[in-house]
Amino acid sequence: MDERLKMTMTRYLSEDELIEQAIVALLKALGPIESIRFLSLPRQTRLESVKRHRQWQATLNQTEFFNQVFGQ
């Protein structure tokens, strides 16, 4: 196969391969106890996107925002 073609081809890992490699890397970096501790950390609940967007809009200064996006 042409070397240039090899360099442009991308192979994505399967989900199982990705999980396995991530756990191996985690274990290697942190060791078994800290890896288990990390994986057991409680997950923050995410705000629903519309609610999150409305909260962001409530703190927004419209004039400053438009100036940043569109220039003065």
C-alpha positions as protocol buffer text, in pm:
chain_id: "A"
residue {
  index: 1
  type: MET
  ca { x: 0 y: 0 z: 0 }
}
residue {
  index: 2
  type: ASP
  ca { x: 122 y: 350 z: -80 }
}
residue {
  index: 3
  type: GLU
  ca { x: 282 y: 510 z: 231 }
}
residue {
  index: 4
  type: ARG
  ca { x: 88 y: 834 z: 180 }
}
residue {
  index: 5
  type: LEU
  ca { x: -238 y: 641 z: 184 }
}
residue {
  index: 6
  type: LYS
  ca { x: -138 y: 457 z: 501 }
}
residue {
  index: 7
  type: MET
  ca { x: -75 y: 787 z: 677 }
}
residue {
  index: 8
  type: THR
  ca { x: -418 y: 928 z: 587 }
}
residue {
  index: 9
  type: MET
  ca { x: -619 y: 620 z: 685 }
}
residue {
  index: 10
  type: THR
  ca { x: -772 y: 634 z: 1031 }
}
residue {
  index: 11
  type: ARG
  ca { x: -888 y: 329 z: 1221 }
}
residue {
  index: 12
  type: TYR
  ca { x: -1125 y: 383 z: 1507 }
}
residue {
  index: 13
  type: LEU
  ca { x: -1118 y: 139 z: 1794 }
}
residue {
  index: 14
  type: SER
  ca { x: -1428 y: -60 z: 1867 }
}
residue {
  index: 15
  type: GLU
  ca { x: -1604 y: 40 z: 2187 }
}
residue {
  index: 16
  type: ASP
  ca { x: -1476 y: -273 z: 2362 }
}
residue {
  index: 17
  type: GLU
  ca { x: -1116 y: -205 z: 2252 }
}
residue {
  index: 18
  type: LEU
  ca { x: -1144 y: 156 z: 2362 }
}
residue {
  index: 19
  type: ILE
  ca { x: -1271 y: 59 z: 2707 }
}
residue {
  index: 20
  type: GLU
  ca { x: -1003 y: -207 z: 2749 }
}
residue {
  index: 21
  type: GLN
  ca { x: -719 y: 24 z: 2648 }
}
residue {
  index: 22
  type: ALA
  ca { x: -852 y: 305 z: 2868 }
}
residue {
  index: 23
  type: ILE
  ca { x: -871 y: 77 z: 3172 }
}
residue {
  index: 24
  type: VAL
  ca { x: -521 y: -57 z: 3108 }
}
residue {
  index: 25
  type: ALA
  ca { x: -389 y: 301 z: 3083 }
}
residue {
  index: 26
  type: LEU
  ca { x: -576 y: 401 z: 3398 }
}
residue {
  index: 27
  type: LEU
  ca { x: -442 y: 103 z: 3591 }
}
residue {
  index: 28
  type: LYS
  ca { x: -90 y: 175 z: 3469 }
}
residue {
  index: 29
  type: ALA
  ca { x: -111 y: 543 z: 3564 }
}
residue {
  index: 30
  type: LEU
  ca { x: -294 y: 516 z: 3896 }
}
residue {
  index: 31
  type: GLY
  ca { x: -270 y: 156 z: 4013 }
}
residue {
  index: 32
  type: PRO
  ca { x: -564 y: -65 z: 4105 }
}
residue {
  index: 33
  type: ILE
  ca { x: -687 y: 111 z: 4421 }
}
residue {
  index: 34
  type: GLU
  ca { x: -689 y: 464 z: 4281 }
}
residue {
  index: 35
  type: SER
  ca { x: -837 y: 339 z: 3951 }
}
residue {
  index: 36
  type: ILE
  ca { x: -1129 y: 180 z: 4136 }
}
residue {
  index: 37
  type: ARG
  ca { x: -1166 y: 497 z: 4341 }
}
residue {
  index: 38
  type: PHE
  ca { x: -1173 y: 709 z: 4025 }
}
residue {
  index: 39
  type: LEU
  ca { x: -1426 y: 484 z: 3852 }
}
residue {
  index: 40
  type: SER
  ca { x: -1647 y: 494 z: 4164 }
}
residue {
  index: 41
  type: LEU
  ca { x: -1662 y: 873 z: 4189 }
}
residue {
  index: 42
  type: PRO
  ca { x: -2020 y: 999 z: 4175 }
}
residue {
  index: 43
  type: ARG
  ca { x: -2114 y: 1158 z: 3846 }
}
residue {
  index: 44
  type: GLN
  ca { x: -2244 y: 1513 z: 3845 }
}
residue {
  index: 45
  type: THR
  ca { x: -2591 y: 1527 z: 3702 }
}
residue {
  index: 46
  type: ARG
  ca { x: -2602 y: 1736 z: 3390 }
}
residue {
  index: 47
  type: LEU
  ca { x: -2855 y: 2006 z: 3344 }
}
residue {
  index: 48
  type: GLU
  ca { x: -3088 y: 1962 z: 3056 }
}
residue {
  index: 49
  type: SER
  ca { x: -2950 y: 2166 z: 2767 }
}
residue {
  index: 50
  type: VAL
  ca { x: -3238 y: 2416 z: 2738 }
}
residue {
  index: 51
  type: LYS
  ca { x: -3227 y: 2489 z: 3113 }
}
residue {
  index: 52
  type: ARG
  ca { x: -2847 y: 2529 z: 3096 }
}
residue {
  index: 53
  type: HIS
  ca { x: -2882 y: 2764 z: 2798 }
}
residue {
  index: 54
  type: ARG
  ca { x: -3145 y: 2976 z: 2975 }
}
residue {
  index: 55
  type: GLN
  ca { x: -2922 y: 3007 z: 3282 }
}
residue {
  index: 56
  type: TRP
  ca { x: -2636 y: 3121 z: 3058 }
}
residue {
  index: 57
  type: GLN
  ca { x: -2863 y: 3373 z: 2886 }
}
residue {
  index: 58
  type: ALA
  ca { x: -2978 y: 3515 z: 3220 }
}
residue {
  index: 59
  type: THR
  ca { x: -2620 y: 3619 z: 3304 }
}
residue {
  index: 60
  type: LEU
  ca { x: -2545 y: 3749 z: 2956 }
}
residue {
  index: 61
  type: ASN
  ca { x: -2491 y: 4116 z: 2877 }
}
residue {
  index: 62
  type: GLN
  ca { x: -2641 y: 4133 z: 2529 }
}
residue {
  index: 63
  type: THR
  ca { x: -2448 y: 4441 z: 2418 }
}
residue {
  index: 64
  type: GLU
  ca { x: -2110 y: 4298 z: 2524 }
}
residue {
  index: 65
  type: PHE
  ca { x: -2193 y: 3963 z: 2366 }
}
residue {
  index: 66
  type: PHE
  ca { x: -2290 y: 4118 z: 2032 }
}
residue {
  index: 67
  type: ASN
  ca { x: -1976 y: 4333 z: 2036 }
}
residue {
  index: 68
  type: GLN
  ca { x: -1761 y: 4025 z: 2093 }
}
residue {
  index: 69
  type: VAL
  ca { x: -1933 y: 3827 z: 1818 }
}
residue {
  index: 70
  type: PHE
  ca { x: -1992 y: 4094 z: 1555 }
}
residue {
  index: 71
  type: GLY
  ca { x: -1738 y: 4361 z: 1652 }
}
residue {
  index: 72
  type: GLN
  ca { x: -1825 y: 4713 z: 1750 }
}
